[in-house]
Amino acid sequence: MGFTTRYSTGLGYKEGTLAGVHHRTEHERESSASTSGGVSDHESLSDLTELSDDEEIVEPSATEESESDESDDEQSAHDYLNAPLLGYDFEKGESVWVYAYDGWYCGSVMRRVESPDRPKVVQFRVLFRRYVRIQKDFAPSDGTIKPDTPRIRQMLRAAKCLPQ
């Protein structure tokens, strides 16, 4: 089956066949225009609108673009949430988000903790609920505790850790 599709990429066009035999890229078009005996760039771009009856212009749909944007947003949200929180001091009773047991949970800071295993690391004991009430220590430098702010909740939603 010899179905050929041309689509615009913003810089030029790409051409391919269903069987994948022929694939023409922007770079090849520029090099073929320079060796074709002085054909101007304007003339080489004019073939974008000259399609035969059996060809069609294929443009990415809005859903394809939004899916790639969503995956980028999701990745940046994961990066933001996993980053260490340096220089932040939590207060007793402050609402926080903690990462434990492969998920983020809302909890409340109980107190600051000194750990003999990690003497130079600031840690906070947090009470949160998973299936039962749990007390666990979290260090901002590990990126496992974040303040409960609209920005953090937005990032948790973008990372699909909270329902929309």
N, C-alpha and C positions, 0 to 999 in steps of 0.2 A: 504494500500500500504506500503510495508516494505522497502523503499529506505533508505539506510544508507550512510552517508557521513563522511569521515575523512579528516581533514585538519590540516596542520602544523601550530603551533603558535610560533615557535621559541624555546620554552621550551619543548615541547612534542607534544601531539595532543589532540584534543577533538573529541568526537564521539557523534553523535546524530541521531535520526530518524526523519522522516518527521512528524510523529504524536507527536513527543516530548516526547515519553515514556521513552527512555533511553538517558541519557546524561552523558558522562564520561569526567572528567576533569583531568588536570595535577595532582592535589592533590590526587584524587582517585587512579590514576595510581601509584603514589609513595607509597601510603599506601598499595595497593594491591601487589606491588612488594616486600615490606618489609615483608608481611605476607605470601608470597607464598613459603617459605622454602628456602631462600637464592638465589633467582634469581637475577643476577647482573643487574645493571642499563643498561649496554650495551645490554643485552639480552632483557630487557623490551623495549628498544628503537628500536630494530630491527623490530618490527611489523609495523613501519611506511612505510616500503617498501613492505610489504606483504599484498597486496590488492587482493581480489577476483575479478572475471570478472565483477560483478555487482556493484563494488565500484569504485569511482574515487577520485583523489586528488583535493581538491578545495583550490585555493590560492586567496587571495584578488587581484583584478585587479588594474592596475595602476591608473585608474580613481577613484576607491574607496579610495585609499591611498591619491591621490591628493585632493579629495573632503574634506577629514578630515584635511589635511594640510591647505587647503584654509580656512576652517571654523576656524581653530586655528589662522591663520594669520589675518583673519577678526576680531576675538575677541581681539587679542592683539592690532590691529590697533585701535579698538574702545576704549580699555583701555588707550592707549597712547594719543589719541585725547581728551579724557575726563579728563585727568590728569591736575591738575593746573600747570600753568607756573609761577614759582616763581623766583623773581630776574631778570626778563627780562623787559627792558625799551624800548618801541617803540618810534621811531622818527616820526616827522611830515612828511607826504608824503610816509611813508613806506607801502609797500604792505603787507596785512595780510589776513588771513582766519578767518572768524567769524562764530559762530554757532548761528543762529537765525531762528525762525519759522520752527523748525524741519529740518534744513539743513545747510550745510556749504556754505558760500558765500565769494568770493574774494572782498576785499575792500581796502580802503586807510585810514590811520590814519590822522585825521584832527588836533587833539590836545589832550593834557592831561586834564582830567576833575576832579575837586574836587566836590564830592557829599555830601550834608549835611546828607543824609540818611546813608551813609557809609563813615564816615570821615577818617578812617584809611586804606581804600582800594583804591589802585591806579586803576584808570579807564581811558580809552581812548575813545574819540568819533571817530567813524569810519563811513565813507560814503561808502555804498555798494548798489548794485542794485539787487533787487528781481524782481518785475514787474515794480516798479518805484524806483527812487533814495531814499534811506533811510539813515538817520543819527541816530545812536544809540550808547549808551555807553556800553563798554565791559571791564571786569576786568580779567587780566591774572590769578588771584588767583581762578577764577571760572572755568577756563579751556575753556572759550568761545572765546578766541582770540589766534591765533597762527601766527607766522611769515610765510611769503610766501617763503618757502625753498623747495628744491627738496625732502628732507626727509618728510616734512609735506604733500606734494603732493603725494608722494608714499604711505603714510599712509591713505590718503583720498581715493586713488584708491583701496587699499587693503580693506578698510571698505566699498567699493562700494558707496562712496559719490561722486565720480567723474567718468566720462566715462573712459574706458581703452584706 
